[in-house]
Amino acid sequence: MTGLRAALCAAFFMCHAGIAPAQDVTLSSRDGSVTIRGMLLGFDGAYYRVETEFGELTLDSSGVTCDGPGCPGLGPFVAEFAISGAAVGAEVLIPALLRAFADQAGYGFATAMDGEGRTVISLSDPVTATDLGRFTIRASNSDEGFADLLANEADLVVALREIHPGELHRAIEAGMGNLRATGRFRVVALDALVPVVAPGNPVQSITLPDLARVFSGEIDNWAALGGPDAPIVPHLRDARSGLGQLVEERLLAPVGAVLSPAALRHDSDQDLTETVLSDPFAIGMTAVSAADGTVQLGLSGACGFTIAATRRNAKTEDYPLTAPVFLYLPARRMPQLARDFLAFTRQPAAQLAIRDAGFIDQLPEQITPEDQGARFANAILQAGPEVTLDDLQRMTRTLTPMNRLSLTFRFDAGSALLDAQSRSNVEQLAAGIEAGAYDGHRLVFVGFSDGQGDAGGNRRIAMERAESVRRAVMTQARSADLTRIDMATEAFGEAMPMACDDSAWGRHANRRVEVWLR
């Protein structure tokens, strides 16, 4: 069997059939013994990706000749890469990252619009001005991004939500791999879903239960929230956008509520913001990165302090409506230039570009005990009958000689599985350990719990979770010399609540594993 035949047989059993609009090509082995016909889906300068009667195949261009209208030209190879998805990420974040990548690599950078309203960013050789790659960006919403990927019209999805089960199933059927698996998705930046009002509104904070009641229509007058006797007009993004879906999935669904028919939807973040600014009785749910000019309401609660959507609170996920910006990558070869760009998005230079673009970066921060006075005071004020003075003193003695890292780990509702942001945090912490960032230090994984059940059982559960996170990080840090770092676990159960346990949001906030550094 020839090398080409072997490659084709392997590809046949590894790939699944799919349909994509493209141009026909004929690929033939150099000796003419094997011929494959199909539609060219992509070429990365070294490999052809072709839809054939056997399914989607990837073939080494050095072993075949290409004939047909879809074959690449004979001139210098130009990498083509299509990106689609959430407008807030595709319009602002991705171009900012591409510019920072070009600046660091020394590439020329140019932006244009094509005939379909898409942004085309070209990176070029600084000496010859020859194009090296073109990144075509379609800004729409998370739903459209996944639809474009499944239709083979995008190579990368920008989303403000996790992939839905139906989308995941179709991607697996199309041979794109498990897009929830490690390496198939990443959190590139952080945003947060915030309630916003017009300047002059006297209400400065709101509890999560009341916010859900506002958007379900149960509360429809500002007087119920300490404001004027005036009707509340709620606003949110359209149903196909990631932000619009987050309001229903993260705010309403946990309490079994549905969106009020009186809520007004908007096709863009800008339209929503402008509408809220023009109406003193409006309240909107939008992203921090799109909240320009509005007043953001803090989230308050009787069992905790008011918490705002600050950079640090989003990084720690202490703010309950943090919204990661996801990149989803199918299991296929990408041009080297695209791979270099994606690697750059995790570098410190990229984090600065993310912050400059109005998003929240993921550089780990150290938080001193002095900066956590409100948390320690709240632990004392909210201590239940099973949290003793000795428990609080032991926690204080253990933690105050250390600094808390902003990397925190939380779990999906009703599950021992880490949520999406926390899975990304495992990769980040492991990468830092591999790079030697924590050599000579002690990392303590500290487990906390909600207050449901007895205190002893809660401490045991918290310790088990701390151990599981430590194991996950050690497993991920494959190339690290773990003898250079001391990694320990501790647990204090329900001793430091972030919110009330009488809601799903509060229990999720309280069930966490923090990382402390000495």
N, C-alpha and C positions, 0 to 999 in steps of 0.2 A: 504493500500500500504506500503511495507517495505521501510526502509530508502534507501536501494540500488536501489529499483525500482524508488523511487522519484529522486534520484541522476541521474539515467540513463535518466529519462524523461526530467529533466532539461537540462542535457548535450546534449540530442538529439536536443532540440530546440535552444540551444546556439551555437552549433558547425556546421561547414560545412564539406562536404566530401573532402577528399584529398587522394593522393596515395603516399606511401613512402616505400622504401625497408626496411624491418625489419623481425624479426622472429615471428612466430605465438605463441600466448598464449591463454589460456582459463582461464577466471576469473569467479569464482563461489562464490555466497554468502555463508556465514558460514552455513546456514541452507539448502543449496542446491536448493533453490527455484528459483534462477535466475542465468543464465549462459550467459556470453558474450564471444564471440570469436573474435579475431582480431590480428593485428600486433602491437607488442609493440614498441612504438616510443620513450619512455623514462621513467625513474623511478628516482625520486629525493630523495629516501629514505623513503618517506611517501605516495606518490601518483603515480599511474600508468597512463601513457598517451598512449592510445590505439586507433589505426585506426580500426573502425568497420563498419558494414553495415549501421549503423546509423550516421556515420561521426566520427570525432575525439572526444573521451571521456576522461575525467580525473576522476579517481576513487580512493577513499581512500583505501590504502592497508590493513588497519586494519579491514575492513569489508569484505574482499574477500580472497580466496586462489588462487594461481597462479599455473598453470600447463602448461608445454610446453618448448621447447628448448630456448625460449627467456626469460624465467623467471630469475630474479636475483638469484645469488647463495646464499647459506646460511651463508657465511662468513660476515665479517664486510662490511658495505655499503661504496662504493667508488663513490663519485660524479663524473659524466662524463659530460663535458661541451665542446661543439664544437664552435670554433670561426673562421670566414672566412671573407676575404675581402681584402682591399687595402694593398699592400705589405708594403708600407712605415709605416703604422700603425701596421699591424699584425706582421711584422718581428722585429720591434724595440720597439714601444710604449707599446704594450700589454705585452710582456715579462718583460719590465722594471717595469711596474705597478704591475705585478704579483710578481716580486721579492720584491718590496717595501711592498706589502701587506703581503707577507710571513714573512718578517723581522719584521714588526710591530706586527703581530699576534703570532710570535714565531714558525711558521711552518718550517719544513724542505723543501728545494727547490732543485729540480733536473730537468735537461733538457735532452731530448733525441730526436732522429728522428725516426719516424716509417717507415714502408716499402713503404709508398706512398709519402715520402718526406715532411711530416708534422712535425711541432715541437710539442712535447708532454711535457708539464710542469706538474710535479707531486708535490703536496704539501702533507707533511706527518707529523705525530705526532712526536714531537722532542724526546719523551721518548722511544716509542715503535718502531719508524721508520715505522709504518704502514701507507700506503697511505690513505689519506683522500679525495683526489680529483685529477682528471686528466683533464687538459685543453689542448685540441687538437687544434692547430692553423694552418689553411691553408692560406698561404700568396699568393694572386693572384692579383685581382683587384676588384673594387667596383661592377662591373657587375656580376662577379663570386660569390661574397659574397651574393648578393641578390638571385642569382640563387640557391645557396646552401641552403639558408634559405627556399625558396619556395619548394625545394625538400626534406625538413626535414632532411638535412644533416648538418645544422648549427643551433645553438641556439642564436647566436649573430653575427651581421654584423658590420664590420669596414668599413666605407665609407668616401671618400673625396668629396662626393657630396650628395645632398638630393635624396631621393628615387624618381624615375620617376613615373608618373601617372599610366603607365601600370603595373609596379611592385606593386604599392600600391593597385591597383584593384585586382590583383591576390592574394595578401596577405590577403585582406579582404575576398575574396571568399574562401580561404583556412582556414578561422577561426582564423587568426593570429591577428586580430584587425586592427584598423586604425593606421598605423605606423607613421603617422604625428601628432598623438594626444599627449598631455602631458603625460609623463610617458612611452611612447613607443619609444622615441628617446632622446638622450642627446648629447650635445657637450662635448667630453671628453678632448679635447685639441685644440689648434689652430696651423695652419700652414699658409703659404702664397705662392701664385703663383708669382714667380719672373722671370724677364728676366735676363739671365746670359750670359756672354761672357768669352773668355779666357783672362788671364792676359796679359797686353800689348795693349789691344784694347783701343784707345784713347777716345771712346765714353763712357761717365760716366752716362748719364741719357737719357731718352726718354719719349715722351708724350704718353699717352694711345692711342690717334688716330693714331700716327705714328707706335706704336707697332702693332695695328690692321692691318695697311697697310703693314707692313713687313710680317705678317703671312698670309695675303690674297694674297701677291705677287705684290701689287701695288707699294711698295717700294722694290727694289731688289738690291740696291747698297748702300754701306756704305757712299758714298759721300753725299747722300741726308740727312744724319743724322750728318754731320760734321766729318765723318771719312775718311778713304782712299778710293781711286777709286778702289773698289773691290766688287765682288758680295757677297750678303748676303745669307748665307745658314741657313734657320730656322729649328729647331729641337723641337720635342715635344713627349710626351708619346703616347702609342698606343690608338686606338679608344675605347677600352673597359675599360681603366683605368679612375679613377675619375679625375686625373690631365689632361689627354688628353681631356676629355669631358669639363672640366672647361675652357680650352683655347677657345673652340668653343662656349660654352654657355655664358661665362662672358666677353670674349674679342671680338669675332667676331660677334656673333648674335646681340648685341645691335646696331651695325651699318649696319646690313644687309649684312655682308660680309661672305664669305666661305673660307675655308682653301685652301691655294695655293697647286697645285699639286706638286710643288717643295719642299714642307715641308717634312722632313724626320721624321718618327716615330720610337720609340724605345720601346722595351718590358720591360725595367727596368730603374729605375732612375740612377743606376750606369752606365749603358751603355750610356745613354744620357749625363751624366756629363763627362765621359771619352772622348766621341766624341767631345764635345765642347772644352774641354781642349786641344785637339790635333789639333784644327783647328782655326787659328787666325781670320777667317772671319765667324765663326759660331755664331749663337745666339740661345739660348735654353729657353724654358719655363719649369721650374721645381719647386719643393717645396723648401722652405728655409731649411727644415730639410735634404734635399738631395743635397744641392748646394756646398758641400765641394770643396775647391780649386778654384772655379770659382769666377768671379767678378760680383756682383749683380748690375744691373743698377737701379738707382733711377727713380721714375716716376715724371715728371715735367709737368708744365702747365703755360700758360701765366697769368692765373687768380689766381694762388696759388704758393706755394713754392714747391721745390722738396721734395718728401716724400719717405723714404726708408722703407723696410719691417722689421722694428724693433719690438721688443717685445711689446713696448708700443703702437706703431701705429697699430699693429695687434689687440691688446686688445680693443682699441677704435674704430676699424674698419675704422680709418681715412685712412689707406692704403687700396685702393679700391679693391685689389685682395686677400683679406684675405680668407683663405680656412679652415673652421672648420673641425675637425676630428669627424665624427659622430659615435655613437653606436646606432644600431637599435635592439630593443628587442620585440619579438612577445608576444602576450597576452597569456602566458602560465606560469604554475608554474616552478620555477627553483630551483635547489638544494640550501640549505641554504648557503653552502660555496660560490656558485656563487653569491647569493644575497649579502653576506657580502663583496665580492670583488667589486661588482658594487657600493655598498655604500661607500667603501673606496676610489673609484676614485674621489670623490668629497671632500675629506678631504685635509687639508694643506700638509700632508706628501706625498700625491699623486701628488700634484702640484710641489713639489720639484723634484720628480722622473720624471715628464713630462719634466721639464726644463733640467734636467741632460741628458735626452734621445735626446735632440736637438729640442724639440718642444716648443711651447709657452704655458705657464700655464695660468690659469684663475683666479689667485688670484687678487682681486681688488687692484689697486694702486691709490694713491693720487698724483695728478700732480699740483704742485704749480703754481701760476701766473707767477713767475719768470722763470719757465721752459716753459712758453707758449709765450715768447716774440715775436717769429716769427709769431704766430697766430694773436696776437693783432696788430702787425705792418702791417700784410697783410690785416687785416680788414680796417685799415686806407687807405692803398694804393688802395684797390679795391672797396672802397665805391662808390656806384652808385649815380646818382642824387637824388634818393629818400631816401638815407640814410644820415641824417643830422649829423652835429657835435654834436647836443644834443643827438641823438640816440646813437652815439659812446660813449659819456661821460656817459650816463645813464647805458649802458652795462658795461663799465669799473668800474663805482662806485659799481654796483651790484655784479660783479663777483670777483673783485680782493681781497675782504676780505675772499674769500673761496678758497678751493682746488677742482679741477675737479677730479671725480672718473673715472677710466678707463672704467667702464661699460657705454656703449653708445648704443642708440637704433636707428636703421634705418629700413626702410620699403621696402617691395617688390616693384618692378617697377610698377608704375601705380596703386598702391594699398594703402589702409590704414592699411594693415596687416603688422605686424613686420616680418622681415626676420628671418631666422633660428637662426643665432647667437644672435640676439636680444631677441628672445623667450627664449633662454637659459639664457640670462642675466637677464630676469625677474625672473626666478627661483633662480638664484644666489643671486640677490639683496634681494629677499624675504626671502631666507634662512638666509642671514646675519642679516636682521631685526628681524627674529624670534629668532636668537641666541643672540640678544641684542648688536650686534656689533656697532649699531648706536644710542643706547640709549643716551638721553641727547643732541643729535645733531640735526641740521636742514639740511634736504635734499631738495634741490631745483631742480626740473625737468625743464630744460631750453630748449625751442623749438627754432629751427632754420629752415630756409626754403631756397629754391632756389630763384633766382631772377625773375622767370617768373611771370608776372602779377604785380599789383600795390603793393606797400610796405605795405599799411594798410591791404589788404587782406592776404598777406603773413604772417603778424604777427598774424592775427586771426587763420589761418591754423596751424601755429607753436604752438600757445597756445592750440588749440584743440588736437594736437598730444601729447603735454606735459601732458595734463589732462588725455588722454587715457592711456598713459604709467603709470602715477601715479596710476590710478584706477586698472590697470592690476597687478601692484606690490602689492597693498593693498589687492586685491582679493587673490593673491597667498600666501601672508603671513597670513595664516589662524590662526595660533596659536600665533601671535604676539600681544603684548600689545601696540597698536598704540598710547596710551596716553603718552608713553615714548619718542616719536620722533615727530618732527615737519616736516611735508611733505608739501611743497609748489610748486607752478608752476610759471614760468616766460617765456617770449618769446621775442626774438629780431629779428625774421624774417630773412631777408637776410643780416644782419649786419656783419656776420663773415663767409664769404665763404671759403670753403676748396678747391674748384676747379672751373673751368669754367662751366657756365650753357649751353654751346653750345653742350654738349654731354650728353648721358644718364648716363655715369659714373659720370660726374660732378654733375648733378642734384641729383643723388642718394647720393653722398658724402655730399651735402649741406643740404638735407632734413634729419634732425636728431634731437634727443632729448638727451641732455647731462645731467649728474647728478653732481651737485656741493654740496660740504659738508662744513658745518661750525660747 
